[in-house]
Amino acid sequence: MHNRTVYFVSDGTGITAEAFGNAIMAQFDLSVRKLRLPFIDTVDKAHQAVRQINHTFELEKRKPIVFTTLVNPDIQATFVEHCKGMVMDMFGTFVHPLEEELGAKSHHRVGRFTDISKSKEYSDRMEAINYTLAHDDGQSNTDLSSADVILIGVSRSGKTPTSLYLAMQYGLKVANYPLIPEDFDRNQMPPALVPLKKKLFGLTIQPERLSEIRNERRPGSRYASLANCRMEVAEAEAMMRRHGINWLSTTTKSIEEISTTILQVLKPQNGIGTGRYA
């Protein structure tokens, strides 16, 4: 049974409201039910959303928590005046004080992604995603030199989701390359990666967790056995040490934490700090 219902309300996708709201709610040990209400861009839609939130209040006898990112003041006023939830207005909290401090009006642009498809940043990000998909799991050695980051590690250590996150959130071209038993038998890094050492970052994982993950895919196989997982992880970590490659364990880390560490260590051209996607 959840303790409270949380709504994320936006005139756009609601991604910003949800990310901010989740960060705030994570500070409390509560079981919450989360609902996103995107594209609330008219007063009529605002009244419909308010009715839904107020119905939740009537059912649960507790105020829903409502995080909003609404540009239109009339729409925001609808929530302030009629909503029975606790309304947390991100624009009112942050944008308006900044307008006063900077002596400038904000764009008051509805939706984070309005007209973004026409921008170079958007095109670059789509190109990065396509590149990353084409270079997943060592599928292609073509144009590896164009990669911003190349992730290496044993199979199922978290390379693919991390690659896609970096591409989607930061517009980075990311290749990922599995380290396999043949590499360990040769006691050599895959030849295609040797000239690109400065772009390499390694992911590893506890063998016990790796065995669990692999058993979900290929139960009872040698590939998933704990003994084989221990061998592969030990060999991969030893190889990364020999070549001086930075690496971390993904066992207890989120994709966001993994990606932040990679950006801090490698400082790729398009990453945080350049202002392009930060």
C-alpha positions, 0 to 999 in steps of 0.5 A, spaced: 500 500 500 502 506 497 503 512 502 502 518 498 500 519 490 505 523 486 503 527 480 508 530 475 504 535 471 507 539 465 505 543 458 510 538 455 513 531 456 513 532 464 520 529 464 523 535 467 517 535 472 518 527 473 526 528 474 525 533 479 520 530 483 523 523 483 529 527 486 525 530 492 521 524 493 527 520 494 529 523 500 523 520 504 522 513 506 515 513 503 512 508 498 509 512 493 504 511 487 507 516 481 502 519 475 505 523 469 500 528 466 503 531 460 501 536 455 497 540 460 497 546 455 490 549 456 486 551 461 480 546 460 486 540 460 488 543 467 481 543 469 481 535 467 487 534 471 485 538 477 479 533 477 483 527 477 487 529 482 482 532 487 478 525 486 485 522 488 484 526 494 477 524 496 479 517 495 485 517 499 484 522 504 491 525 503 493 530 499 497 528 493 503 531 491 503 535 485 510 537 481 508 542 476 512 545 470 507 550 467 509 556 463 502 559 462 500 563 468 493 561 467 494 554 467 498 554 473 493 558 477 488 553 475 492 548 480 493 553 485 486 555 486 482 549 485 487 543 486 486 539 493 493 537 492 500 540 495 502 544 489 510 544 488 511 550 482 518 549 479 517 555 475 515 559 480 520 557 485 526 557 480 525 561 474 521 567 477 527 569 482 532 568 477 528 573 472 529 578 478 536 577 479 538 577 472 534 582 470 531 579 464 525 575 462 525 567 461 523 565 454 517 562 457 517 556 452 512 551 452 515 544 453 522 543 453 523 540 446 519 545 442 522 546 435 528 542 438 527 537 431 530 543 427 536 544 431 543 542 430 544 539 437 538 535 436 540 532 429 547 531 433 544 527 438 540 523 433 546 521 429 549 519 436 544 514 438 544 511 431 552 511 431 551 507 438 546 502 436 550 500 430 556 499 434 553 495 440 556 489 442 562 490 437 557 489 431 562 494 427 569 496 427 567 501 422 569 508 424 571 507 431 575 513 431 569 517 431 567 514 438 567 519 444 567 513 448 568 506 447 566 501 453 569 494 454 567 489 459 565 482 459 558 480 456 552 483 461 556 487 465 552 493 463 555 496 457 549 497 452 544 501 457 550 505 459 552 506 452 544 508 450 544 513 456 550 517 454 548 517 447 541 519 449 542 524 454 549 527 452 549 526 445 555 522 445 557 517 440 559 511 444 561 504 442 561 498 446 566 492 445 565 485 449 571 482 452 571 474 450 574 468 452 578 468 446 581 475 448 583 472 454 586 466 451 591 471 446 592 475 453 591 481 448 586 487 447 582 486 441 586 489 436 581 494 433 581 498 440 589 498 441 590 505 438 584 508 441 586 507 448 584 514 451 577 513 449 576 506 453 573 505 459 571 498 462 565 496 466 566 490 471 561 486 475 561 481 481 561 474 478 555 472 483 551 478 480 553 476 473 551 469 474 544 471 476 544 475 470 546 470 465 542 465 468 536 469 466 538 469 459 541 462 458 539 458 464 544 452 466 549 454 461 557 454 462 556 461 459 552 463 466 556 458 471 559 462 477 566 458 475 566 461 468 563 468 470 569 468 476 574 467 470 572 472 465 571 477 470 578 476 473 581 476 466 577 482 464 580 486 470 587 483 469 587 486 462 584 493 464 589 493 469 595 491 464 593 496 459 592 502 464 584 503 463 580 506 468 574 501 470 568 501 475 564 495 478 556 496 475 554 491 481 551 496 485 551 503 481 545 506 477 546 508 470 546 515 472 552 514 477 556 510 472 555 515 466 557 521 471 563 517 473 565 516 465 564 523 463 568 525 469 574 521 467 574 521 460 571 528 459 569 527 452 568 533 447 561 533 447 560 531 455 558 535 461 562 541 461 561 543 454 554 546 455 551 542 449 547 537 453 549 539 460 
